[in-house]
Amino acid sequence: MADIDKIEREVASLNPRDLAAFRAWFSSYDAAAWDRQLEVDVARGALDSLADAALAQHRAAHSRPL
């Protein structure tokens, strides 16, 4: 946890401009990490049961257009 504490202190000490740049970088980094994890989950079939359930609900006319 010492590393996390150090990062928190560093982020808290950023000036507004650098904080905005860090936010933009982290948002992009976090989205890419999410995408990679989703790709792994899809490849291993972790979401298949959710898709199957949604399709079953749709076939049973329990869905509506957006």
N, CA, C and O atoms as CSV, one atom per row, in Angstrom:
chain,resi,resn,atom,element,x,y,z
A,1,MET,N,N,0.812,-1.208,0.000
A,1,MET,CA,C,0.000,0.000,0.000
A,1,MET,C,C,0.851,1.265,0.000
A,1,MET,O,O,0.328,2.345,-0.274
A,2,ALA,N,N,2.124,1.166,0.294
A,2,ALA,CA,C,2.976,2.349,0.296
A,2,ALA,C,C,3.002,2.989,-1.082
A,2,ALA,O,O,3.019,4.215,-1.191
A,3,ASP,N,N,3.006,2.177,-2.139
A,3,ASP,CA,C,3.004,2.722,-3.495
A,3,ASP,C,C,1.715,3.492,-3.765
A,3,ASP,O,O,1.750,4.576,-4.348
A,4,ILE,N,N,0.589,2.943,-3.348
A,4,ILE,CA,C,-0.701,3.620,-3.547
A,4,ILE,C,C,-0.722,4.939,-2.784
A,4,ILE,O,O,-1.168,5.961,-3.307
A,5,ASP,N,N,-0.245,4.910,-1.561
A,5,ASP,CA,C,-0.202,6.140,-0.761
A,5,ASP,C,C,0.656,7.196,-1.450
A,5,ASP,O,O,0.289,8.371,-1.482
A,6,LYS,N,N,1.781,6.788,-1.994
A,6,LYS,CA,C,2.676,7.722,-2.691
A,6,LYS,C,C,1.977,8.299,-3.921
A,6,LYS,O,O,2.038,9.504,-4.168
A,7,ILE,N,N,1.314,7.438,-4.689
A,7,ILE,CA,C,0.596,7.908,-5.876
A,7,ILE,C,C,-0.497,8.891,-5.479
A,7,ILE,O,O,-0.657,9.930,-6.119
A,8,GLU,N,N,-1.249,8.572,-4.430
A,8,GLU,CA,C,-2.309,9.475,-3.964
A,8,GLU,C,C,-1.744,10.838,-3.592
A,8,GLU,O,O,-2.324,11.866,-3.944
A,9,ARG,N,N,-0.623,10.857,-2.886
A,9,ARG,CA,C,-0.005,12.136,-2.499
A,9,ARG,C,C,0.447,12.909,-3.732
A,9,ARG,O,O,0.260,14.122,-3.818
A,10,GLU,N,N,1.042,12.197,-4.686
A,10,GLU,CA,C,1.510,12.860,-5.905
A,10,GLU,C,C,0.339,13.456,-6.691
A,10,GLU,O,O,0.414,14.595,-7.153
A,11,VAL,N,N,-0.730,12.692,-6.839
A,11,VAL,CA,C,-1.899,13.192,-7.575
A,11,VAL,C,C,-2.500,14.391,-6.849
A,11,VAL,O,O,-2.872,15.378,-7.483
A,12,ALA,N,N,-2.594,14.313,-5.552
A,12,ALA,CA,C,-3.171,15.416,-4.769
A,12,ALA,C,C,-2.338,16.692,-4.896
A,12,ALA,O,O,-2.862,17.793,-4.723
A,13,SER,N,N,-1.065,16.552,-5.194
A,13,SER,CA,C,-0.203,17.733,-5.271
A,13,SER,C,C,-0.121,18.324,-6.681
A,13,SER,O,O,0.542,19.342,-6.880
A,14,LEU,N,N,-0.771,17.713,-7.645
A,14,LEU,CA,C,-0.717,18.227,-9.017
A,14,LEU,C,C,-1.443,19.566,-9.142
A,14,LEU,O,O,-2.457,19.806,-8.487
A,15,ASN,N,N,-0.901,20.425,-9.995
A,15,ASN,CA,C,-1.603,21.677,-10.274
A,15,ASN,C,C,-2.779,21.354,-11.200
A,15,ASN,O,O,-2.814,20.281,-11.802
A,16,PRO,N,N,-3.730,22.264,-11.315
A,16,PRO,CA,C,-4.940,21.969,-12.102
A,16,PRO,C,C,-4.662,21.509,-13.536
A,16,PRO,O,O,-5.329,20.599,-14.029
A,17,ARG,N,N,-3.706,22.114,-14.193
A,17,ARG,CA,C,-3.384,21.727,-15.577
A,17,ARG,C,C,-2.855,20.301,-15.650
A,17,ARG,O,O,-3.286,19.511,-16.490
A,18,ASP,N,N,-1.919,19.979,-14.762
A,18,ASP,CA,C,-1.361,18.628,-14.750
A,18,ASP,C,C,-2.400,17.603,-14.302
A,18,ASP,O,O,-2.408,16.472,-14.788
A,19,LEU,N,N,-3.273,17.995,-13.380
A,19,LEU,CA,C,-4.335,17.093,-12.943
A,19,LEU,C,C,-5.281,16.784,-14.100
A,19,LEU,O,O,-5.714,15.643,-14.256
A,20,ALA,N,N,-5.603,17.781,-14.904
A,20,ALA,CA,C,-6.457,17.557,-16.068
A,20,ALA,C,C,-5.773,16.608,-17.065
A,20,ALA,O,O,-6.420,15.723,-17.625
A,21,ALA,N,N,-4.479,16.795,-17.279
A,21,ALA,CA,C,-3.738,15.912,-18.186
A,21,ALA,C,C,-3.700,14.494,-17.626
A,21,ALA,O,O,-3.846,13.528,-18.375
A,22,PHE,N,N,-3.507,14.362,-16.317
A,22,PHE,CA,C,-3.497,13.045,-15.690
A,22,PHE,C,C,-4.862,12.376,-15.815
A,22,PHE,O,O,-4.947,11.184,-16.113
A,23,ARG,N,N,-5.928,13.139,-15.588
A,23,ARG,CA,C,-7.286,12.598,-15.719
A,23,ARG,C,C,-7.523,12.060,-17.127
A,23,ARG,O,O,-8.058,10.964,-17.302
A,24,ALA,N,N,-7.122,12.835,-18.123
A,24,ALA,CA,C,-7.300,12.405,-19.516
A,24,ALA,C,C,-6.508,11.136,-19.786
A,24,ALA,O,O,-7.022,10.199,-20.397
A,25,TRP,N,N,-5.257,11.099,-19.333
A,25,TRP,CA,C,-4.431,9.910,-19.529
A,25,TRP,C,C,-5.057,8.710,-18.813
A,25,TRP,O,O,-5.177,7.634,-19.400
A,26,PHE,N,N,-5.455,8.886,-17.555
A,26,PHE,CA,C,-5.978,7.754,-16.796
A,26,PHE,C,C,-7.296,7.259,-17.369
A,26,PHE,O,O,-7.552,6.055,-17.384
A,27,SER,N,N,-8.126,8.167,-17.834
A,27,SER,CA,C,-9.391,7.762,-18.447
A,27,SER,C,C,-9.133,6.865,-19.653
A,27,SER,O,O,-9.788,5.836,-19.815
A,28,SER,N,N,-8.191,7.249,-20.490
A,28,SER,CA,C,-7.827,6.451,-21.664
A,28,SER,C,C,-7.223,5.115,-21.242
A,28,SER,O,O,-7.561,4.073,-21.803
A,29,TYR,N,N,-6.341,5.146,-20.266
A,29,TYR,CA,C,-5.698,3.932,-19.752
A,29,TYR,C,C,-6.738,2.970,-19.185
A,29,TYR,O,O,-6.702,1.770,-19.460
A,30,ASP,N,N,-7.657,3.502,-18.396
A,30,ASP,CA,C,-8.677,2.685,-17.755
A,30,ASP,C,C,-9.623,2.073,-18.789
A,30,ASP,O,O,-10.004,0.908,-18.674
A,31,ALA,N,N,-9.999,2.856,-19.790
A,31,ALA,CA,C,-10.878,2.340,-20.849
A,31,ALA,C,C,-10.198,1.218,-21.619
A,31,ALA,O,O,-10.837,0.221,-21.954
A,32,ALA,N,N,-8.905,1.370,-21.904
A,32,ALA,CA,C,-8.167,0.328,-22.621
A,32,ALA,C,C,-8.073,-0.940,-21.776
A,32,ALA,O,O,-8.198,-2.045,-22.303
A,33,ALA,N,N,-7.855,-0.789,-20.476
A,33,ALA,CA,C,-7.801,-1.950,-19.587
A,33,ALA,C,C,-9.156,-2.662,-19.557
A,33,ALA,O,O,-9.210,-3.891,-19.579
A,34,TRP,N,N,-10.236,-1.902,-19.507
A,34,TRP,CA,C,-11.595,-2.459,-19.533
A,34,TRP,C,C,-11.811,-3.243,-20.826
A,34,TRP,O,O,-12.316,-4.366,-20.809
A,35,ASP,N,N,-11.418,-2.632,-21.951
A,35,ASP,CA,C,-11.582,-3.298,-23.247
A,35,ASP,C,C,-10.818,-4.615,-23.305
A,35,ASP,O,O,-11.336,-5.622,-23.789
A,36,ARG,N,N,-9.572,-4.602,-22.804
A,36,ARG,CA,C,-8.770,-5.847,-22.792
A,36,ARG,C,C,-9.447,-6.917,-21.947
A,36,ARG,O,O,-9.506,-8.079,-22.351
A,37,GLN,N,N,-9.958,-6.539,-20.783
A,37,GLN,CA,C,-10.617,-7.516,-19.916
A,37,GLN,C,C,-11.884,-8.046,-20.564
A,37,GLN,O,O,-12.167,-9.241,-20.476
A,38,LEU,N,N,-12.649,-7.181,-21.211
A,38,LEU,CA,C,-13.862,-7.609,-21.895
A,38,LEU,C,C,-13.527,-8.605,-23.006
A,38,LEU,O,O,-14.229,-9.601,-23.179
A,39,GLU,N,N,-12.467,-8.341,-23.752
A,39,GLU,CA,C,-12.048,-9.264,-24.806
A,39,GLU,C,C,-11.703,-10.634,-24.231
A,39,GLU,O,O,-12.062,-11.660,-24.809
A,40,VAL,N,N,-11.014,-10.654,-23.103
A,40,VAL,CA,C,-10.658,-11.911,-22.438
A,40,VAL,C,C,-11.929,-12.625,-21.987
A,40,VAL,O,O,-12.076,-13.830,-22.193
A,41,ASP,N,N,-12.842,-11.882,-21.372
A,41,ASP,CA,C,-14.090,-12.479,-20.883
A,41,ASP,C,C,-14.923,-13.057,-22.029
A,41,ASP,O,O,-15.492,-14.142,-21.906
A,42,VAL,N,N,-14.990,-12.328,-23.136
A,42,VAL,CA,C,-15.743,-12.807,-24.294
A,42,VAL,C,C,-15.101,-14.077,-24.839
A,42,VAL,O,O,-15.793,-15.053,-25.126
A,43,ALA,N,N,-13.787,-14.064,-24.980
A,43,ALA,CA,C,-13.080,-15.216,-25.539
A,43,ALA,C,C,-13.255,-16.470,-24.687
A,43,ALA,O,O,-13.305,-17.579,-25.220
A,44,ARG,N,N,-13.346,-16.306,-23.393
A,44,ARG,CA,C,-13.505,-17.490,-22.528
A,44,ARG,C,C,-14.965,-17.842,-22.264
A,44,ARG,O,O,-15.260,-18.775,-21.518
A,45,GLY,N,N,-15.874,-17.092,-22.878
A,45,GLY,CA,C,-17.285,-17.426,-22.769
A,45,GLY,C,C,-17.947,-16.961,-21.489
A,45,GLY,O,O,-19.038,-17.424,-21.154
A,46,ALA,N,N,-17.311,-16.059,-20.772
A,46,ALA,CA,C,-17.849,-15.619,-19.485
A,46,ALA,C,C,-19.172,-14.870,-19.616
A,46,ALA,O,O,-19.934,-14.778,-18.653
A,47,LEU,N,N,-19.445,-14.337,-20.803
A,47,LEU,CA,C,-20.668,-13.559,-20.979
A,47,LEU,C,C,-21.756,-14.325,-21.714
A,47,LEU,O,O,-22.853,-13.809,-21.927
A,48,ASP,N,N,-21.451,-15.551,-22.098
A,48,ASP,CA,C,-22.406,-16.335,-22.876
A,48,ASP,C,C,-23.741,-16.519,-22.157
A,48,ASP,O,O,-24.800,-16.407,-22.774
A,49,SER,N,N,-23.696,-16.797,-20.874
A,49,SER,CA,C,-24.950,-17.026,-20.150
A,49,SER,C,C,-25.801,-15.753,-20.101
A,49,SER,O,O,-27.029,-15.824,-20.151
A,50,LEU,N,N,-25.155,-14.599,-20.004
A,50,LEU,CA,C,-25.903,-13.338,-20.015
A,50,LEU,C,C,-26.544,-13.096,-21.382
A,50,LEU,O,O,-27.695,-12.670,-21.470
A,51,ALA,N,N,-25.791,-13.369,-22.438
A,51,ALA,CA,C,-26.334,-13.206,-23.789
A,51,ALA,C,C,-27.483,-14.181,-24.016
A,51,ALA,O,O,-28.512,-13.811,-24.582
A,52,ASP,N,N,-27.313,-15.414,-23.582
A,52,ASP,CA,C,-28.371,-16.413,-23.737
A,52,ASP,C,C,-29.644,-15.991,-23.012
A,52,ASP,O,O,-30.745,-16.127,-23.545
A,53,ALA,N,N,-29.489,-15.482,-21.803
A,53,ALA,CA,C,-30.655,-15.036,-21.028
A,53,ALA,C,C,-31.347,-13.853,-21.714
A,53,ALA,O,O,-32.575,-13.800,-21.772
A,54,ALA,N,N,-30.560,-12.909,-22.231
A,54,ALA,CA,C,-31.149,-11.759,-22.915
A,54,ALA,C,C,-31.887,-12.195,-24.172
A,54,ALA,O,O,-32.984,-11.712,-24.450
A,55,LEU,N,N,-31.290,-13.104,-24.930
A,55,LEU,CA,C,-31.954,-13.592,-26.142
A,55,LEU,C,C,-33.235,-14.348,-25.809
A,55,LEU,O,O,-34.228,-14.231,-26.527
A,56,ALA,N,N,-33.221,-15.113,-24.740
A,56,ALA,CA,C,-34.423,-15.840,-24.325
A,56,ALA,C,C,-35.523,-14.862,-23.951
A,56,ALA,O,O,-36.683,-15.073,-24.305
A,57,GLN,N,N,-35.181,-13.808,-23.247
A,57,GLN,CA,C,-36.163,-12.784,-22.881
A,57,GLN,C,C,-36.723,-12.105,-24.131
A,57,GLN,O,O,-37.919,-11.829,-24.216
A,58,HIS,N,N,-35.852,-11.845,-25.088
A,58,HIS,CA,C,-36.295,-11.215,-26.332
A,58,HIS,C,C,-37.237,-12.145,-27.103
A,58,HIS,O,O,-38.285,-11.717,-27.587
A,59,ARG,N,N,-36.859,-13.407,-27.209
A,59,ARG,CA,C,-37.705,-14.363,-27.929
A,59,ARG,C,C,-39.065,-14.533,-27.265
A,59,ARG,O,O,-40.054,-14.823,-27.938
A,60,ALA,N,N,-39.119,-14.355,-25.957
A,60,ALA,CA,C,-40.368,-14.475,-25.218
A,60,ALA,C,C,-41.155,-13.160,-25.226
A,60,ALA,O,O,-42.126,-12.999,-24.486
A,61,ALA,N,N,-40.720,-12.231,-26.071
A,61,ALA,CA,C,-41.380,-10.927,-26.222
A,61,ALA,C,C,-41.327,-10.078,-24.954
A,61,ALA,O,O,-42.243,-9.302,-24.683
A,62,HIS,N,N,-40.260,-10.226,-24.184
A,62,HIS,CA,C,-40.075,-9.421,-22.970
A,62,HIS,C,C,-39.062,-8.310,-23.187
A,62,HIS,O,O,-38.402,-7.875,-22.244
A,63,SER,N,N,-38.934,-7.851,-24.426
A,63,SER,CA,C,-38.031,-6.749,-24.722
A,63,SER,C,C,-38.782,-5.695,-25.506
A,63,SER,O,O,-39.879,-5.943,-26.007
A,64,ARG,N,N,-38.201,-4.543,-25.608
A,64,ARG,CA,C,-38.825,-3.466,-26.364
A,64,ARG,C,C,-37.725,-2.683,-27.073
A,64,ARG,O,O,-36.579,-2.649,-26.625
A,65,PRO,N,N,-38.091,-2.060,-28.175
A,65,PRO,CA,C,-37.082,-1.246,-28.888
A,65,PRO,C,C,-36.667,-0.041,-28.062
A,65,PRO,O,O,-37.418,0.440,-27.214
A,66,LEU,N,N,-35.486,0.427,-28.317
A,66,LEU,CA,C,-34.999,1.625,-27.591
A,66,LEU,C,C,-35.572,2.883,-28.137
A,66,LEU,O,O,-35.265,3.968,-27.642
